[in-house]
Amino acid sequence: MQVQIVRASTRHRAMAEAKRLLGPDPLILSVRRRRGEQGQGEWEAIVARESPERLITDNEGRKNEGSQSADGGFDVEGLRSELAEFRRYLGQGESSSPQLLSLAHRLSELEGALVASALKGSAISERWVPLVRRLEQAGYPRVEAVRLVSSLETNFDSDAAVDHQILDGRVRSLLSDGVTVAPARERLEPGLVVFMGGAGVGKTTLAAKLAADLALGGASSPVLGVLKPRQGLSLETIRRCSAALGIEFVEVDSIELVSELADRASENPVILDSPAVNPLDKNSICEFRHLLSAAPEAELHSVVSTCYDDGEFSKAIDAYSWAPKRRISATHLDEAPYVGRVMSAAARSGVPIGYFSLGPRIPDDLSRPVLDSLVDSVLRLEGVRTQ
């Protein structure tokens, strides 16, 4: 394992530097704010990356007798003891201590042993545990990761050596199955786009990113506005973004105006933010459904944070099942780079993936992902490419 200590003036810069040094999906061991050598505040992140390895490995290297009980089960008390030791060194601030780096390495080994122990009663043989672990690290729920690997395992003889080229092709095919992304033309020259989601998911910033990307990219001047506007920070943010870009700003609160904008969208992209709405609030959802009935060709993007768990993903996507043209757009991939969670939700729901938000910068951190890049990200080959 390669362990690195990264320091920067802000948390975002520390995470960006960690990804530059260790790749798009480093293992975050610790992030904290501390006083720098000159007395100024700074952020310190302890991050790690596993050494390059094949997807299928001999799991014996991950075992440690101190973590196994006499009957071959997992020693929970031993794990607690080692975690307590890890926390003690973090509390002392000895971030450069060789012992801390050794504990970080050990923590990764314990994680692998814990996964192996949890799967002991499943139908998956131990040789496939590293792949299950990798899918989990990419954001796949454990149940889904086990299901995928179980279906893969049936294609290989339990005793025969695995041809890694064939394995790679089968894994990529398996992860791609049922996952689609919105057409490239739609995402480069959108018509009427509506971003909807819960509080704090980042839909307002995503709307601003798309408007700025189109306006600065030389596309037909987009229209930026808010659907069912409510006084607050998001409304003011969209208003100021429109003014900064020199594009038209609209407040949409009637079915007639929705119909008018749907007609205009054939010539000028129209991007609408919406107030935060709880996906379980049926009355609010019905109000938006009524408004958007005048624009059946509108792209309705269910904006979800990759910090969401699997259940929250499902609720956020299912709330808009009535929309003829649904999309999934994911945010916070700089803080929770769980591409697998988005792919799992897309495969399960049959809803195409729209946009990704990779950070706070407007419009730089807007991504239009491609399917091959999503699979690469899950397998930790490279970051999410755009198109």
C-alpha positions in Angstrom: 0.0 0.0 0.0 1.2 3.5 -0.8 0.3 6.0 1.9 0.6 9.8 1.4 0.2 12.8 3.6 -1.3 15.8 1.8 -1.6 19.4 3.1 -3.3 22.3 1.5 -5.1 25.6 2.5 -8.6 24.2 1.8 -10.2 20.7 2.1 -11.1 20.8 -1.6 -7.4 21.5 -2.6 -6.2 18.7 -0.3 -8.6 16.2 -2.0 -7.6 17.4 -5.5 -3.9 17.0 -4.7 -4.6 13.5 -3.2 -6.3 12.5 -6.5 -3.4 14.0 -8.5 -0.9 12.0 -6.6 -2.7 8.7 -6.1 -5.4 8.5 -8.8 -9.1 9.3 -9.0 -10.2 7.1 -6.1 -7.7 7.2 -3.2 -8.6 5.6 0.2 -9.2 8.5 2.6 -7.8 7.5 6.0 -8.1 10.8 7.7 -9.0 14.4 7.0 -8.6 17.1 9.6 -7.9 20.8 10.0 -4.6 21.7 11.8 -2.3 24.6 12.5 0.5 24.9 9.9 4.1 25.6 10.6 3.7 29.3 10.1 0.7 29.4 12.4 -1.9 29.6 9.7 -4.7 27.0 9.4 -4.5 24.2 6.8 -6.1 20.9 6.0 -4.2 17.6 6.3 -5.4 14.4 4.6 -3.9 11.0 5.1 -4.6 9.0 1.9 -3.6 5.7 0.5 -3.7 3.6 -2.6 -3.4 -0.2 -2.9 -0.5 -1.5 -4.9 -1.5 -2.5 -8.5 -2.9 -6.0 -8.4 -5.0 -8.3 -10.4 -8.7 -8.4 -9.8 -8.4 -12.0 -8.6 -5.6 -12.6 -6.2 -4.7 -15.2 -3.7 -6.4 -13.9 -0.6 -3.9 -15.6 1.7 -1.8 -12.4 1.6 -4.6 -10.5 3.3 -5.0 -13.0 6.2 -3.4 -12.4 9.5 -3.5 -14.8 12.4 -4.1 -12.0 14.9 -7.4 -11.2 13.2 -8.7 -14.8 13.0 -10.3 -16.6 15.9 -9.5 -20.2 16.7 -12.4 -21.5 14.6 -11.5 -19.4 11.6 -14.0 -16.6 12.3 -13.2 -12.9 12.5 -11.8 -11.6 15.8 -14.0 -8.6 16.5 -12.2 -7.7 19.7 -8.8 -7.7 17.9 -10.2 -5.3 15.3 -11.5 -3.0 18.0 -8.1 -3.0 19.7 -6.3 -2.0 16.5 -8.9 0.7 15.6 -8.4 2.2 19.1 -4.7 2.2 18.5 -5.2 3.9 15.2 -7.4 6.6 16.8 -4.9 7.2 19.6 -2.1 8.0 17.1 -4.4 10.3 15.2 -5.3 12.1 18.4 -1.6 12.7 19.2 -1.2 14.5 15.9 1.8 12.3 14.9 0.8 12.2 11.3 4.3 11.5 10.1 4.9 8.6 12.5 6.0 5.4 10.8 3.7 3.6 13.3 0.7 5.5 12.0 1.6 4.6 8.4 1.9 1.0 9.5 -1.4 1.1 11.2 -3.0 2.6 8.0 -1.7 -0.3 6.1 -3.0 -2.7 8.7 -6.4 -1.1 8.6 -6.7 -1.8 4.9 -5.8 -5.4 5.5 -8.4 -5.7 8.3 -11.0 -4.3 5.9 -10.3 -7.1 3.5 -10.4 -9.7 6.2 -13.7 -8.3 7.4 -15.3 -8.5 4.0 -14.0 -12.1 3.6 -15.5 -13.0 7.0 -18.9 -11.3 6.1 -19.1 -13.4 2.9 -18.1 -16.7 4.6 -21.6 -18.0 4.5 -22.3 -16.9 0.9 -22.0 -18.9 -2.3 -18.9 -16.9 -3.3 -15.6 -18.5 -3.0 -12.7 -16.7 -1.3 -10.9 -16.1 -4.5 -13.6 -13.6 -5.6 -13.6 -11.6 -2.4 -11.1 -8.9 -3.7 -13.5 -8.2 -6.6 -16.5 -7.9 -4.2 -14.4 -5.5 -2.1 -13.5 -3.4 -5.1 -17.1 -3.0 -6.2 -18.0 -2.0 -2.7 -15.2 0.6 -2.6 -16.7 2.0 -5.9 -20.1 2.4 -4.2 -22.0 -0.7 -5.1 -24.2 -1.9 -2.2 -22.8 -5.2 -0.8 -25.9 -7.1 -1.8 -25.5 -5.9 -5.4 -21.8 -6.5 -5.4 -22.3 -10.1 -4.3 -25.0 -10.6 -6.8 -22.8 -9.4 -9.7 -19.8 -11.4 -8.7 -22.0 -14.5 -8.1 -23.3 -14.3 -11.7 -19.7 -13.8 -12.9 -18.4 -16.8 -10.9 -20.7 -19.2 -12.7 -18.8 -18.6 -15.9 -15.5 -19.9 -14.5 -14.3 -23.3 -13.3 -13.8 -23.1 -9.6 -10.4 -24.8 -9.8 -9.0 -23.6 -13.2 -6.7 -20.6 -13.5 -8.5 -17.5 -14.8 -7.5 -15.9 -18.1 -7.3 -12.2 -17.0 -8.1 -10.8 -20.5 -11.3 -12.9 -20.6 -12.1 -12.0 -17.0 -11.6 -8.3 -17.7 -14.0 -8.4 -20.7 -16.6 -10.3 -18.7 -16.4 -7.9 -15.7 -16.7 -4.9 -18.0 -19.7 -6.4 -19.8 -21.3 -7.3 -16.5 -20.9 -3.8 -15.1 -22.2 -2.2 -18.3 -25.3 -4.4 -18.5 -28.5 -2.3 -18.2 -26.6 1.0 -17.7 -27.1 3.7 -20.2 -26.0 7.4 -20.5 -28.1 10.1 -22.2 -27.2 10.7 -25.9 -24.3 13.0 -26.4 -26.2 15.4 -28.6 -28.9 15.8 -25.9 -26.2 16.8 -23.4 -24.3 19.1 -25.7 -27.4 20.9 -27.1 -30.1 20.4 -24.5 -33.7 21.5 -25.0 -35.7 22.1 -21.8 -33.9 20.7 -18.8 -35.3 20.7 -15.3 -33.1 19.8 -12.2 -35.1 18.5 -9.2 -34.0 17.0 -5.9 -33.9 17.3 -2.2 -32.3 20.0 -0.1 -28.5 20.3 -0.3 -27.9 17.9 -3.2 -26.3 20.6 -5.4 -29.0 20.9 -8.1 -28.7 24.8 -8.2 -25.0 24.6 -8.7 -25.5 21.9 -11.4 -28.0 24.1 -13.2 -25.6 27.1 -13.1 -22.7 24.8 -14.4 -24.7 23.7 -17.4 -25.8 27.2 -18.2 -22.3 28.5 -17.9 -20.9 25.6 -20.0 -23.3 26.3 -22.8 -23.0 30.1 -22.7 -19.2 30.1 -22.6 -19.0 27.3 -25.1 -20.6 29.4 -27.9 -23.9 27.6 -28.0 -27.1 29.4 -28.7 -27.7 31.7 -25.7 -29.3 29.6 -23.0 -32.2 30.7 -20.8 -31.7 30.1 -17.1 -34.5 30.2 -14.5 -36.3 28.7 -11.6 -39.4 26.5 -11.6 -41.9 27.5 -8.8 -39.5 30.0 -7.4 -39.3 30.6 -3.6 -37.4 33.4 -2.0 -34.0 32.1 -0.8 -30.4 31.5 -1.6 -31.0 29.2 -4.6 -33.2 31.8 -6.4 -30.6 34.6 -5.8 -27.8 32.3 -7.0 -29.5 31.6 -10.3 -30.4 35.2 -10.7 -26.8 36.3 -10.2 -25.5 33.6 -12.4 -27.8 34.7 -15.3 -26.6 38.3 -14.8 -22.9 37.3 -14.8 -23.3 35.3 -18.0 -25.5 38.0 -19.6 -28.3 35.5 -20.4 -32.0 35.7 -19.8 -33.4 34.9 -16.4 -37.0 33.6 -15.9 -39.2 32.7 -13.0 -41.6 30.0 -14.0 -44.8 29.6 -12.0 -47.5 28.8 -14.6 -48.3 26.0 -17.0 -48.6 28.6 -19.8 -45.0 29.8 -19.2 -43.8 26.2 -19.2 -45.5 25.6 -22.6 -43.9 28.8 -24.0 -40.4 27.8 -22.8 -40.9 24.3 -24.2 -41.5 25.9 -27.6 -38.4 28.2 -27.3 -36.2 25.3 -26.3 -35.9 24.1 -29.9 -33.8 27.2 -30.6 -32.4 28.2 -27.2 -31.5 25.7 -24.4 -33.7 26.3 -21.3 -32.3 25.2 -17.9 -34.6 25.4 -14.9 -33.6 24.9 -11.3 -36.4 24.0 -8.7 -36.8 24.5 -5.0 -35.8 21.6 -2.8 -38.5 18.9 -2.7 -38.8 15.9 -0.5 -39.3 12.8 -2.8 -41.9 11.6 -0.3 -43.9 14.8 -0.4 -46.6 13.7 -2.8 -48.4 17.0 -2.9 -45.3 18.9 -4.0 -44.4 16.3 -6.6 -48.0 16.5 -8.0 -47.7 20.3 -8.4 -44.5 19.9 -10.4 -46.1 17.1 -12.4 -49.0 19.4 -13.3 -46.7 22.2 -14.4 -44.4 20.0 -16.5 -47.4 18.3 -18.2 -47.2 21.2 -20.7 -43.6 20.0 -21.7 -43.7 16.3 -22.3 -40.3 16.4 -24.0 -38.6 18.1 -21.1 -35.6 16.3 -19.6 -36.3 15.9 -15.9 -33.1 15.2 -14.0 -33.4 13.6 -10.6 -30.4 15.1 -8.9 -28.9 12.7 -6.3 -25.8 13.1 -4.1 -23.4 10.2 -4.2 -23.3 10.6 -0.4 -26.8 9.0 -0.5 -27.3 5.4 0.5 -28.9 2.9 -1.8 -32.4 3.4 -0.4 -32.2 7.2 -0.8 -31.1 6.8 -4.4 -34.2 4.7 -5.1 -36.6 7.1 -3.5 -35.1 10.1 -5.3 -35.4 8.4 -8.7 -38.8 6.7 -8.2 -40.4 10.0 -7.1 -40.4 11.1 -10.8 -41.4 7.9 -12.4 -44.3 9.8 -14.2 -41.9 11.9 -16.2 -41.6 10.7 -19.9 -37.9 11.6 -20.1 -36.1 11.0 -16.8 -32.4 11.2 -16.2 -30.1 10.6 -13.2 -27.6 13.4 -12.5 -25.1 12.8 -9.6 -23.3 15.4 -7.5 -20.6 15.4 -4.8 -18.3 13.0 -6.7 -15.4 15.0 -5.3 -16.4 14.1 -1.7 -17.9 10.6 -2.3 -16.5 9.2 -5.6 -19.0 6.3 -5.6 -19.6 5.9 -9.4 -20.7 2.3 -8.7 -23.6 3.6 -6.7 -24.9 5.6 -9.7 -24.4 2.7 -12.1 -26.2 0.3 -9.8 -29.2 2.7 -9.5 -29.2 3.3 -13.3 -29.2 -0.4 -14.1 -31.9 -1.1 -11.5 -34.2 1.7 -12.6 -33.5 1.7 -16.4 -33.0 5.5 -16.2 -30.1 7.0 -18.3 -27.3 8.9 -16.6 -27.2 12.6 -17.4 -24.5 14.9 -15.8 -22.0 14.5 -13.0 -20.8 17.3 -10.7 -17.1 16.6 -9.8 -16.6 19.6 -7.6 -17.7 23.2 -6.9 -16.1 25.0 -9.8 -18.5 26.6 -12.4 -18.5 25.3 -15.1 -15.2 23.3 -14.9 -16.5 20.5 -12.7 -19.4 19.6 -15.0 -19.0 16.2 -16.5 -20.8 14.4 -19.3 -19.7 10.9 -18.6 -19.3 8.1 -21.1 -20.1 4.4 -20.2 -16.6 3.1 -20.8 -15.2 5.7 -18.4 -17.7 4.8 -15.7 -16.6 1.2 -15.9 -12.9 2.3 -15.8 -13.7 4.3 -12.7 -15.2 1.3 -10.9 -12.2 -0.7 -11.8 -9.9 2.1 -10.7 -8.1 2.4 -14.0 -8.7 6.2 -14.5 -11.0 9.0 -13.7 -14.4 9.8 -15.3 -13.9 11.1 -18.8 -16.3 13.5 -20.4 -17.7 14.1 -23.8 
